[in-house]
Amino acid sequence: MQLQGELDRNPIAAYGTGFLMAHIPGTFEISHRDERSSARTGILHTAHGPVQTPVFMPVGTQGTVKAMTPAELHELSTEILLGNVYHLNVRPGMEVIEAHGGLHAFMGWDRAILTDSGGFQVFSLAKLRKITDEGVAFQSHVDGSRIFLGPREAMNIQRILGSDIAMAFDECPPHDCGFEYTCKSVERTLTWAALCLEQPRAEGQLVFGIVQGGEFPDLRKQCSQEMVSLGFDGYAIGGVSVGEPEDVLLAGIEHTVPHLPDGQPRYLMGVGMMHQILEAVSMGVDMFDCVMPTRFARNGSAFTRRGRVPIKAGEYRLSTAPVEENCECYTCRNFSRGYIRHLLNVSEILGVRLLTIHNLHRYSEFMKEIRSAIADGSFAEYKRNFLTTSTDTWIEQTGD
Amino acid sequence: MQLQGELDRNPIAAYGTGFLMAHIPGTFEISHRDERSSARTGILHTAHGPVQTPVFMPVGTQGTVKAMTPAELHELSTEILLGNVYHLNVRPGMEVIEAHGGLHAFMGWDRAILTDSGGFQVFSLAKLRKITDEGVAFQSHVDGSRIFLGPREAMNIQRILGSDIAMAFDECPPHDCGFEYTCKSVERTLTWAALCLEQPRAEGQLVFGIVQGGEFPDLRKQCSQEMVSLGFDGYAIGGVSVGEPEDVLLAGIEHTVPHLPDGQPRYLMGVGMMHQILEAVSMGVDMFDCVMPTRFARNGSAFTRRGRVPIKAGEYRLSTAPVEENCECYTCRNFSRGYIRHLLNVSEILGVRLLTIHNLHRYSEFMKEIRSAIADGSFAEYKRNFLTTSTDTWIEQTGD
């Protein structure tokens, strides 16, 4: 036990000892498997500690999970969060982050970070895009300045950021672009993926490939297989949550996961509705991210077991009840709906803070429940129960 | 010792025992006196615990010290904060706060609260004022609705808020309104003050009278003496920080304090520049409040021992130094100027949060230093040293 403790504190000494293989970044230990679905729990080891899966990763686009301190994220048991190449490259720029020695030191976060390569933002935010085999030339959405981002640039930025998981640079086309364009886009994504693997990385940095292919099962299969043959540390299902209907989203997962290696982590990009997370987990997905809990907090919506609650609604004016009964988060232990409603109505920062804490806590608890249901064999029951008694949309605004 | 501890936990048992008189709200124990000035340290007991003086009270206008949780204020050793009758009466309204059982429960704050009576805001924010002997009719600055606030209304609101210290309702005229108007205003303030004392109070609630009189020494003296003869639990110097030059402000203190009882707390309303606090403390003032540390944080300015630092300035772009070297606040222990500058530039809430924590910490430390300098007989030296080596305005933006 003492030796183990010693090595835990000195991870470099553990490398190559064999019996501590698990501590090498990229090692993915599957702990439990659900017998009636493809759901599994696991631990993904990163250079900044272990990540228990299935995991929900809060989004920290601009070097901060909006309204939260790292200390508050620790309290919520957050083990990994997201950063964005596109945004951080525009502001503050790599010179600033390099001066700080990387994104962890810059934002004061000592656990794992996954960085999105910028592909998604280039195709959703940037103006005047011009795509070539080398990458994409575009105008910044902030000040219109000319920027070029390709596989080399995205990987170099992620090396400087020093994220634990870097994403390959991909093309993420809209869901209704047709077969021919999707085909071309898959080809380009694969070329870029191969280039990404050739670039230098930060120490211990993992790289995940992103599977595209839109709503076309054959393209999804082909892209998955070729991506896997390139040999990444994990694989993401991309091109989802881009405006397609839910059945298309779920089909996209179904047509991708079976072609990915069982022993490596699978990440569904940008999907965050709770019932969608449940479906994806049962199909074998391990990682999720979404702006929903933080963005909805800023709009005054609380996630509860009974559904979303519009805290600004007039009916909560006199409410002394917490956002959610029996919730153990700092917000629910200390403040009422009536108080938070007031704060939001007078635009006080604390209102957004308190709802963000609650929403991220709710997501964290949700993932914990999923993990323990898988571990104790009750996942099917948990899922059925959630889908019938909980709601993922607005609750009826009757009573309190 | 054990008995003392027992009684500390059971303050009601302590009432009337004589030897624990100090725990009765309103008791003001003077602990140390400076030999070379009128400065003193003390403990003011309130229904929500002791307050060490001289004290700086953070401002929580709308039921929250902007951007801060009560837990964070605890960490900064905050023992008392300010609430505002005018704002809380407009939003959320007394019905909401009454439903919660008072302002403490509403905002989750278990230590002392002083509430401003609304006089200052009625005269600085409200539109279409009409003043009578009964009070002031005006339009809300939020939605233009008609509101009436007078001594009875202000005291009733403060009773519902349940603040530990209620302020009498006063007229706070502009500094350049002339002798005749100031005279009339003092008369009205005294009439209202007497009426305030007749109103019902919350349990354990103290009431402070406010001395007006503008820049006229005789009026200050007369108002002080008549206010004292009415018999309040403490006295405030009002009609300051209303646009007058600094020498007029300091003269106002000088012409008021000598006429106030030595054994009761003195509160200088709305004054928060550090060198002004030092001057006022040396004249015998015990309590201060100001929006400066919180408001300046929102504008990107940090208070440091060397002066104010405009964190958004371009020169801090690559700075990995904390806001202030050797500062022990959460912000300085964990984050750099470069990071906070980035957060402010991209309008992330965390930037404002981190600067607010630092600025309030700086004020808290400043008051601690003042108290211990008075206690150990070095106040004159501390004051001289502060006024020569520190600066209360912008520091030179060179180097760093």
Interface residues (C-beta under 8 A of the other chain):
Chain A: Q62 G63 T64 K66 A67 M68 T69 P70 A71 R91 P92 E95 V96 A99 H100 F106 M107 G108 R317 L318 T320 Y330 N334 F335 S336 G338 Y339 R341 H342 L343 N345 V346 E348 I349 L350 V352 R353 L354
Chain B: Q62 G63 T64 K66 A67 M68 T69 P70 A71 R91 P92 E95 V96 A99 H100 F106 M107 G108 R317 L318 T320 Y330 N334 F335 S336 G338 Y339 R341 H342 L343 N345 V346 E348 I349 L350 V352 R353 L354
